[in-house]
């Protein structure tokens, strides 16, 4: 059982994917943090692919960490409109791609208003403070930080998402085993009701994905 305590509601988090996905990743980022940017840019395409494919339930949280180097990012975080997730994702993507301009702007608010035609949101200011409290409560120290299926992975490496999914297997070796073709099978183990439910959920998602992939291969032949 994880001792981590984060509010992943749609009001406080940019949620992508489905809660039926076999893997879950919470990324704690900052729009002005160069390490957050490096991780996002390295993983963006794959993150969006695996979430849309139903493989990953992705939660993006934005930590306005007190630091002079993060002042611009802390302001930018308050422009995320959690009530409109598609628009919020588009803004997050643009902010990371144009982070150099954000960090160099002499007036962050003026830059954000002029560039994205947005305004800071009172609700997002409240969310930003809540995430600060969550970070303190969970003793976070690094940006970015990641929670992979309830396991905290702090660090700044610009690692592809596959590496984080691999960590899930490492943490769940009592459930899974890699096969040569990068698929996995369930390892025979004590068949508790909890384990059976978990296995059924994951195998159903995999079967659906494999059926879709087979159909795509067939249509391209």
Buried (B, 14 or more C-beta within 10 A) or exposed (E): EEEBEBBBEEEBBBBBBBEEBBBBBBBBBBBBBBBBBBBBBBBBEBBBEBBEBBBBBBBBBBBBBEEEEBBBBBBBBBBBBBEEBEEBBEBBBBBBEBBEEBBEBEEBBEBBBEBBEBEBBEBBBEBBEBBBEBBEEBEBEBBBBBBBBEBBBBEBEBBBBEEBBBBBBEBBEEBBEEEEEEEBEBEEEEEEEEBEEBBEEBBEBBEEBEEEEEEEEEEEE
